[in-house]
């Protein structure tokens, strides 16, 4: 018995560990580096009105992700790797689903949570890595030396896309801090569906089929549950009576409630529902409540002295 309890306890611990590790791994894959601007002359200002280099992080999942305790690392040829630890306790580090977070690479972390302790050099190759709180690499990008002009950014073609490109001031490739890298004016799937089903008949049939099959599944589920409950009731009745023969139990109708019992239950429920509300009288009674006098409840006492009027 003790071995069985110990085995069950260890199995529960192992199951909880597997679920927690899977959950942590899933959350680690939410955040990616999305866009980087190195030379900022007139592009975007921080909360101090200063033009600084910035790094954009995108939450590609449909649940919130927390940047607290994450690491931003930058490495340049001929210099050591610099690590910025995202502080805990700031509610703004919680990135909402499909939203962005902007970090200013100005080398002055005293200005706030989103100001890093490193800067970016446009004349050198810049490697940027994003790590989670467990020091696991989530995403990385390498920006070649002298690849970006002033106010140009190195960004993914669209949010969380695999390919990167240089964004300039053109109408097709413009810099997008804290917003979508690419604005979608249309939906290819919706246009294709509208092309093949312009009248909406296919959509109606699909919706009705889903509802119909859902009702069938519910009917089958309730039917199976009902049979299982009836069989369990018969088994308990046979065990209580000490009967092992199913034919004998069937003849004695064990586990089956007669119709009189259901009628009695229905009548009791009807009487209970009828007696829920009493017959209310139309007479309104007002009872005067006497309260003891207190200076605190007196209207003649106020917080300010009434001015004297001439």
BATORNU-659928 format. One line per field, with one value per residue (C-alpha): residue number from 1; x, z, y; residue in three letters. Coordinates in nm, 2 decimals. Layout:
! BATORNU-659928
resi <- c(NUM / ...) .
x <- c(X / ...) .
z <- c(Z / ...) .
y <- c(Y / ...) .
resn <- c(ALA / ...) .
END
This chain:
! BATORNU-659928
resi <- c(1 / 2 / 3 / 4 / 5 / 6 / 7 / 8 / 9 / 10 / 11 / 12 / 13 / 14 / 15 / 16 / 17 / 18 / 19 / 20 / 21 / 22 / 23 / 24 / 25 / 26 / 27 / 28 / 29 / 30 / 31 / 32 / 33 / 34 / 35 / 36 / 37 / 38 / 39 / 40 / 41 / 42 / 43 / 44 / 45 / 46 / 47 / 48 / 49 / 50 / 51 / 52 / 53 / 54 / 55 / 56 / 57 / 58 / 59 / 60 / 61 / 62 / 63 / 64 / 65 / 66 / 67 / 68 / 69 / 70 / 71 / 72 / 73 / 74 / 75 / 76 / 77 / 78 / 79 / 80 / 81 / 82 / 83 / 84 / 85 / 86 / 87 / 88 / 89 / 90 / 91 / 92 / 93 / 94 / 95 / 96 / 97 / 98 / 99 / 100 / 101 / 102 / 103 / 104 / 105 / 106 / 107 / 108 / 109 / 110 / 111 / 112 / 113 / 114 / 115 / 116 / 117 / 118 / 119 / 120 / 121 / 122 / 123 / 124 / 125 / 126 / 127 / 128 / 129 / 130 / 131 / 132 / 133 / 134 / 135 / 136 / 137 / 138 / 139 / 140 / 141 / 142 / 143 / 144 / 145 / 146 / 147 / 148 / 149 / 150 / 151 / 152 / 153 / 154 / 155 / 156 / 157 / 158 / 159 / 160 / 161 / 162 / 163 / 164 / 165 / 166 / 167 / 168 / 169 / 170 / 171 / 172 / 173 / 174 / 175 / 176 / 177 / 178 / 179 / 180 / 181 / 182 / 183 / 184 / 185 / 186 / 187 / 188 / 189 / 190 / 191 / 192 / 193 / 194 / 195 / 196 / 197 / 198 / 199 / 200 / 201 / 202 / 203 / 204 / 205 / 206 / 207 / 208 / 209 / 210 / 211 / 212 / 213 / 214 / 215 / 216 / 217 / 218 / 219 / 220 / 221 / 222 / 223 / 224 / 225 / 226 / 227 / 228 / 229 / 230 / 231 / 232 / 233 / 234 / 235 / 236 / 237 / 238 / 239 / 240 / 241 / 242 / 243 / 244 / 245 / 246 / 247 / 248 / 249 / 250 / 251 / 252 / 253 / 254 / 255 / 256 / 257 / 258 / 259 / 260 / 261 / 262 / 263 / 264 / 265 / 266 / 267 / 268 / 269 / 270 / 271 / 272 / 273 / 274 / 275 / 276 / 277 / 278 / 279 / 280 / 281 / 282 / 283 / 284 / 285 / 286 / 287 / 288 / 289 / 290 / 291 / 292 / 293 / 294 / 295 / 296 / 297 / 298 / 299 / 300 / 301 / 302 / 303 / 304 / 305 / 306 / 307 / 308 / 309 / 310) .
x <- c(0.00 / 0.28 / 0.46 / 0.15 / 0.11 / 0.47 / 0.44 / 0.13 / 0.30 / 0.61 / 0.40 / 0.21 / 0.54 / 0.67 / 0.35 / 0.36 / 0.72 / 0.66 / 0.36 / 0.56 / 0.85 / 0.63 / 0.45 / 0.79 / 0.92 / 0.60 / 0.63 / 0.99 / 0.90 / 0.68 / 0.93 / 1.15 / 1.37 / 1.17 / 1.34 / 1.66 / 1.76 / 2.12 / 2.16 / 1.87 / 1.89 / 1.52 / 1.32 / 1.17 / 1.22 / 1.22 / 1.03 / 1.32 / 1.29 / 1.62 / 1.69 / 1.86 / 1.91 / 1.63 / 1.56 / 1.20 / 1.08 / 0.76 / 0.53 / 0.42 / 0.18 / -0.18 / -0.12 / 0.08 / 0.45 / 0.66 / 1.01 / 1.10 / 1.43 / 1.51 / 1.85 / 1.95 / 2.31 / 2.52 / 2.85 / 3.08 / 3.41 / 3.70 / 3.49 / 3.33 / 2.97 / 2.75 / 2.44 / 2.14 / 1.91 / 1.55 / 1.44 / 1.15 / 0.86 / 0.76 / 0.41 / 0.51 / 0.73 / 0.42 / 0.38 / 0.02 / -0.06 / 0.08 / 0.22 / 0.57 / 0.81 / 1.08 / 1.42 / 1.64 / 2.01 / 2.14 / 2.38 / 2.19 / 1.98 / 1.91 / 1.65 / 1.41 / 1.34 / 1.35 / 1.69 / 1.98 / 2.34 / 2.49 / 2.49 / 2.51 / 2.79 / 2.69 / 3.05 / 3.09 / 2.90 / 2.64 / 2.52 / 2.21 / 2.07 / 1.75 / 1.76 / 1.48 / 1.51 / 1.66 / 1.95 / 1.81 / 1.86 / 1.52 / 1.63 / 1.94 / 2.02 / 2.35 / 2.35 / 2.64 / 2.88 / 2.79 / 2.47 / 2.23 / 2.22 / 2.08 / 1.71 / 1.72 / 1.63 / 1.70 / 1.37 / 1.18 / 0.97 / 0.66 / 0.62 / 0.79 / 0.88 / 1.20 / 1.35 / 1.50 / 1.53 / 1.65 / 1.37 / 1.41 / 1.18 / 1.01 / 0.63 / 0.68 / 0.96 / 0.92 / 1.05 / 0.78 / 0.88 / 0.63 / 0.40 / 0.35 / 0.64 / 0.40 / 0.05 / -0.19 / -0.47 / -0.63 / -0.66 / -0.56 / -0.76 / -1.08 / -1.04 / -0.99 / -1.29 / -1.51 / -1.39 / -1.50 / -1.82 / -1.95 / -2.31 / -2.22 / -2.39 / -2.08 / -2.03 / -2.39 / -2.37 / -2.04 / -2.18 / -2.50 / -2.29 / -2.07 / -2.38 / -2.55 / -2.25 / -2.20 / -2.56 / -2.50 / -2.19 / -2.37 / -2.66 / -2.41 / -2.22 / -2.53 / -2.66 / -2.34 / -2.32 / -2.68 / -2.62 / -2.30 / -2.49 / -2.77 / -2.52 / -2.34 / -2.67 / -2.76 / -2.41 / -2.44 / -2.79 / -2.66 / -2.37 / -2.60 / -2.84 / -2.56 / -2.68 / -2.43 / -2.66 / -2.75 / -3.07 / -3.19 / -3.12 / -3.30 / -3.61 / -3.61 / -3.56 / -3.26 / -3.13 / -3.45 / -3.67 / -4.05 / -4.26 / -4.42 / -4.08 / -4.04 / -4.40 / -4.33 / -4.01 / -4.19 / -4.48 / -4.23 / -4.04 / -4.37 / -4.48 / -4.14 / -4.15 / -4.50 / -4.41 / -4.10 / -4.29 / -4.54 / -4.86 / -4.76 / -5.00 / -5.06 / -5.05 / -4.75 / -4.62 / -4.39 / -4.22 / -4.06 / -3.71 / -3.60 / -3.23 / -3.05 / -2.93 / -2.56 / -2.38 / -2.20 / -2.54 / -2.68 / -2.73 / -2.66 / -2.29 / -2.08 / -1.71 / -1.70 / -1.84 / -2.13 / -2.01 / -2.19 / -2.42 / -2.48) .
z <- c(0.00 / 0.09 / -0.24 / -0.43 / -0.26 / -0.32 / -0.69 / -0.74 / -0.57 / -0.79 / -1.10 / -1.01 / -0.95 / -1.29 / -1.46 / -1.31 / -1.41 / -1.77 / -1.79 / -1.64 / -1.87 / -2.17 / -2.06 / -2.01 / -2.35 / -2.52 / -2.36 / -2.46 / -2.82 / -2.82 / -2.84 / -3.15 / -3.26 / -3.53 / -3.63 / -3.55 / -3.63 / -3.56 / -3.68 / -3.56 / -3.68 / -3.72 / -3.71 / -3.37 / -3.03 / -2.69 / -2.38 / -2.32 / -2.67 / -2.78 / -3.11 / -3.02 / -3.18 / -3.10 / -3.10 / -3.15 / -3.01 / -3.13 / -2.94 / -3.22 / -3.01 / -2.93 / -2.55 / -2.34 / -2.29 / -2.02 / -2.10 / -1.73 / -1.65 / -2.02 / -2.16 / -2.45 / -2.56 / -2.82 / -2.96 / -3.20 / -3.35 / -3.13 / -2.82 / -2.54 / -2.54 / -2.34 / -2.16 / -2.06 / -1.79 / -1.83 / -1.48 / -1.30 / -1.15 / -1.45 / -1.58 / -1.93 / -1.98 / -2.03 / -2.41 / -2.53 / -2.80 / -3.15 / -3.01 / -3.00 / -2.74 / -2.81 / -2.64 / -2.68 / -2.73 / -2.58 / -2.32 / -2.03 / -1.83 / -1.56 / -1.79 / -1.74 / -1.81 / -2.18 / -2.20 / -2.24 / -2.12 / -2.46 / -2.79 / -3.16 / -3.39 / -3.76 / -3.88 / -3.72 / -3.75 / -3.47 / -3.34 / -3.12 / -2.92 / -2.71 / -2.42 / -2.18 / -1.80 / -1.83 / -2.04 / -2.35 / -2.68 / -2.83 / -3.13 / -3.29 / -3.58 / -3.73 / -3.90 / -4.14 / -4.10 / -4.30 / -4.42 / -4.29 / -4.37 / -4.13 / -4.04 / -4.22 / -4.03 / -4.06 / -4.02 / -4.10 / -4.42 / -4.20 / -3.83 / -3.72 / -4.09 / -4.16 / -4.42 / -4.33 / -4.54 / -4.52 / -4.48 / -4.60 / -4.65 / -4.96 / -4.97 / -4.99 / -4.73 / -4.45 / -4.10 / -3.85 / -3.48 / -3.24 / -3.52 / -3.79 / -4.03 / -4.32 / -4.35 / -4.50 / -4.71 / -4.80 / -4.69 / -4.96 / -4.80 / -4.78 / -5.14 / -5.26 / -5.06 / -5.20 / -5.55 / -5.52 / -5.31 / -5.41 / -5.30 / -4.96 / -5.01 / -4.93 / -4.61 / -4.51 / -4.57 / -4.38 / -4.08 / -4.07 / -4.11 / -3.81 / -3.59 / -3.71 / -3.64 / -3.31 / -3.20 / -3.31 / -3.10 / -2.80 / -2.85 / -2.87 / -2.56 / -2.35 / -2.47 / -2.37 / -2.03 / -1.96 / -2.04 / -1.82 / -1.53 / -1.56 / -1.57 / -1.27 / -1.08 / -1.16 / -1.05 / -0.72 / -0.66 / -0.74 / -0.50 / -0.23 / -0.27 / -0.31 / -0.65 / -0.92 / -1.19 / -1.44 / -1.55 / -1.20 / -1.14 / -1.47 / -1.35 / -1.02 / -1.20 / -0.98 / -1.03 / -1.22 / -1.06 / -1.11 / -1.26 / -0.92 / -0.80 / -1.09 / -1.05 / -0.68 / -0.76 / -1.02 / -0.79 / -0.51 / -0.75 / -0.87 / -0.51 / -0.42 / -0.72 / -0.64 / -0.28 / -0.36 / -0.36 / -0.09 / -0.17 / -0.11 / 0.06 / -0.08 / 0.26 / 0.30 / 0.66 / 0.78 / 1.11 / 1.28 / 1.42 / 1.72 / 1.73 / 2.03 / 2.00 / 1.93 / 1.86 / 1.57 / 1.39 / 1.47 / 1.19 / 1.41 / 1.44 / 1.13 / 1.05 / 1.00 / 1.22 / 1.06 / 0.97 / 1.15 / 0.92 / 0.99) .
y <- c(0.00 / 0.24 / 0.16 / 0.23 / 0.57 / 0.66 / 0.56 / 0.77 / 1.07 / 1.04 / 1.01 / 1.33 / 1.51 / 1.39 / 1.50 / 1.84 / 1.88 / 1.79 / 2.03 / 2.31 / 2.26 / 2.24 / 2.56 / 2.74 / 2.63 / 2.75 / 3.09 / 3.12 / 3.10 / 3.41 / 3.69 / 3.77 / 4.06 / 4.25 / 4.57 / 4.76 / 5.12 / 5.23 / 5.59 / 5.79 / 6.16 / 6.25 / 5.93 / 5.87 / 6.03 / 5.86 / 5.98 / 6.24 / 6.39 / 6.23 / 6.06 / 5.73 / 5.39 / 5.15 / 4.77 / 4.65 / 4.32 / 4.15 / 3.91 / 3.68 / 3.47 / 3.54 / 3.55 / 3.80 / 3.76 / 3.92 / 4.07 / 4.10 / 3.92 / 3.87 / 3.96 / 4.18 / 4.11 / 4.31 / 4.21 / 4.40 / 4.30 / 4.40 / 4.46 / 4.25 / 4.14 / 4.37 / 4.24 / 4.43 / 4.28 / 4.38 / 4.48 / 4.32 / 4.51 / 4.73 / 4.65 / 4.78 / 4.48 / 4.27 / 4.27 / 4.21 / 3.96 / 4.06 / 4.38 / 4.54 / 4.67 / 4.93 / 4.95 / 5.25 / 5.17 / 5.49 / 5.36 / 5.52 / 5.27 / 5.53 / 5.68 / 5.38 / 5.01 / 5.05 / 5.23 / 4.98 / 5.01 / 4.97 / 5.16 / 5.05 / 5.14 / 5.18 / 5.14 / 4.79 / 4.47 / 4.45 / 4.12 / 4.13 / 3.84 / 3.81 / 3.56 / 3.46 / 3.45 / 3.10 / 3.23 / 3.05 / 3.22 / 3.32 / 3.51 / 3.68 / 3.90 / 4.03 / 4.37 / 4.42 / 4.71 / 5.03 / 4.86 / 5.12 / 5.49 / 5.75 / 5.68 / 5.34 / 5.03 / 4.66 / 4.48 / 4.17 / 4.18 / 4.14 / 4.08 / 3.76 / 3.67 / 3.48 / 3.72 / 4.06 / 4.37 / 4.73 / 4.98 / 5.33 / 5.63 / 5.49 / 5.43 / 5.05 / 5.00 / 5.26 / 5.25 / 5.13 / 5.17 / 5.01 / 4.91 / 4.65 / 4.61 / 4.57 / 4.70 / 4.44 / 4.60 / 4.27 / 3.91 / 3.66 / 3.38 / 3.59 / 3.71 / 3.35 / 3.23 / 3.51 / 3.42 / 3.06 / 3.13 / 3.47 / 3.39 / 3.24 / 2.91 / 2.71 / 2.91 / 2.84 / 2.47 / 2.45 / 2.63 / 2.42 / 2.10 / 2.20 / 2.26 / 1.94 / 1.72 / 1.90 / 1.81 / 1.45 / 1.42 / 1.57 / 1.32 / 1.03 / 1.15 / 1.19 / 0.85 / 0.68 / 0.86 / 0.76 / 0.39 / 0.40 / 0.55 / 0.29 / 0.00 / 0.14 / 0.17 / -0.19 / -0.31 / -0.13 / -0.27 / -0.62 / -0.58 / -0.45 / -0.74 / -1.00 / -1.11 / -1.21 / -1.34 / -1.07 / -1.25 / -1.27 / -0.90 / -0.82 / -1.02 / -0.83 / -0.50 / -0.40 / -0.05 / 0.05 / 0.31 / 0.26 / 0.53 / 0.61 / 0.74 / 0.97 / 1.09 / 1.16 / 1.35 / 1.56 / 1.64 / 1.75 / 1.97 / 2.13 / 2.20 / 2.35 / 2.58 / 2.69 / 2.78 / 2.98 / 3.32 / 3.39 / 3.57 / 3.93 / 4.17 / 4.52 / 4.69 / 4.91 / 4.94 / 5.22 / 5.18 / 5.48 / 5.40 / 5.60 / 5.69 / 5.83 / 6.19 / 6.24 / 6.57 / 6.40 / 6.34 / 6.69 / 6.93 / 7.23 / 7.14 / 7.20 / 7.18 / 7.56 / 7.83 / 8.01 / 8.37 / 8.66 / 8.86 / 9.23) .
resn <- c(UNK / UNK / UNK / UNK / UNK / UNK / UNK / UNK / UNK / UNK / UNK / UNK / UNK / UNK / UNK / UNK / UNK / UNK / UNK / UNK / UNK / UNK / UNK / UNK / UNK / UNK / UNK / UNK / UNK / UNK / UNK / UNK / UNK / UNK / UNK / UNK / UNK / UNK / UNK / UNK / UNK / UNK / UNK / UNK / UNK / UNK / UNK / UNK / UNK / UNK / UNK / UNK / UNK / UNK / UNK / UNK / UNK / UNK / UNK / UNK / UNK / UNK / UNK / UNK / UNK / UNK / UNK / UNK / UNK / UNK / UNK / UNK / UNK / UNK / UNK / UNK / UNK / UNK / UNK / UNK / UNK / UNK / UNK / UNK / UNK / UNK / UNK / UNK / UNK / UNK / UNK / UNK / UNK / UNK / UNK / UNK / UNK / UNK / UNK / UNK / UNK / UNK / UNK / UNK / UNK / UNK / UNK / UNK / UNK / UNK / UNK / UNK / UNK / UNK / UNK / UNK / UNK / UNK / UNK / UNK / UNK / UNK / UNK / UNK / UNK / UNK / UNK / UNK / UNK / UNK / UNK / UNK / UNK / UNK / UNK / UNK / UNK / UNK / UNK / UNK / UNK / UNK / UNK / UNK / UNK / UNK / UNK / UNK / UNK / UNK / UNK / UNK / UNK / UNK / UNK / UNK / UNK / UNK / UNK / UNK / UNK / UNK / UNK / UNK / UNK / UNK / UNK / UNK / UNK / UNK / UNK / UNK / UNK / UNK / UNK / UNK / UNK / UNK / UNK / UNK / UNK / UNK / UNK / UNK / UNK / UNK / UNK / UNK / UNK / UNK / UNK / UNK / UNK / UNK / UNK / UNK / UNK / UNK / UNK / UNK / UNK / UNK / UNK / UNK / UNK / UNK / UNK / UNK / UNK / UNK / UNK / UNK / UNK / UNK / UNK / UNK / UNK / UNK / UNK / UNK / UNK / UNK / UNK / UNK / UNK / UNK / UNK / UNK / UNK / UNK / UNK / UNK / UNK / UNK / UNK / UNK / UNK / UNK / UNK / UNK / UNK / UNK / UNK / UNK / UNK / UNK / UNK / UNK / UNK / UNK / UNK / UNK / UNK / UNK / UNK / UNK / UNK / UNK / UNK / UNK / UNK / UNK / UNK / UNK / UNK / UNK / UNK / UNK / UNK / UNK / UNK / UNK / UNK / UNK / UNK / UNK / UNK / UNK / UNK / UNK / UNK / UNK / UNK / UNK / UNK / UNK / UNK / UNK / UNK / UNK / UNK / UNK / UNK / UNK / UNK / UNK / UNK / UNK / UNK / UNK / UNK / UNK / UNK / UNK / UNK / UNK / UNK / UNK / UNK / UNK) .
END
